[in-house]
Amino acid sequence: MLVEEIKKRVAVAVKQGDTVSRDVLRLALGEIQTAEARKNAPLAEDEANGALRKLIKSNEETLGALPGGDARAPVLKKEIEVLAALLPAQLTVAQIVEALAGQAAGIKAANNDGQATGVAMKHLKSAGAAVSGADVTAAVKQIRAT
């Protein structure tokens, strides 16, 4: 379970004196626990992963808005690395295209790219694939172009 893994990594970070990892892992743990409290039930693994992805996305947006040479950039990059290491590996665009081979007719038959992406996401989520929306969009465009 993700929560236990985060707790283990917090303990390791504390022992190693790694304050950046410790702090971002505690933040992630807090986000997950807050979501569980709102739901009044433990989060499913994909929901917990979603909370981590949200933190990563926030850091990436902040990183993109920082001026060049900002002292916070290395810290944000390390936080992103620490959080990303907890997530299952995401499929590449090529792997997504391959995973959607059986759905190509439905994707091509869709009225527009948005509907085609919906078909693709439905299939990928039912298969439990870890993907990013941008990669799925790129894969759908490749499939529709052929």
Secondary structure, DSSP 4 states (H G I P E B T S, - for coil): -HHHHHHHHHHHHHHHT-HHHHHHHHHHHHHHHHHHHHHTSPPPHHHHHHHHHHHHHHHHHHHHHSPTT-TTHHHHHHHHHHHHTTSPPPPPHHHHHHHTGGGHHHHHHSSSHHHHHHHHHHHHHHTT----HHHHHHHHHHHHH-
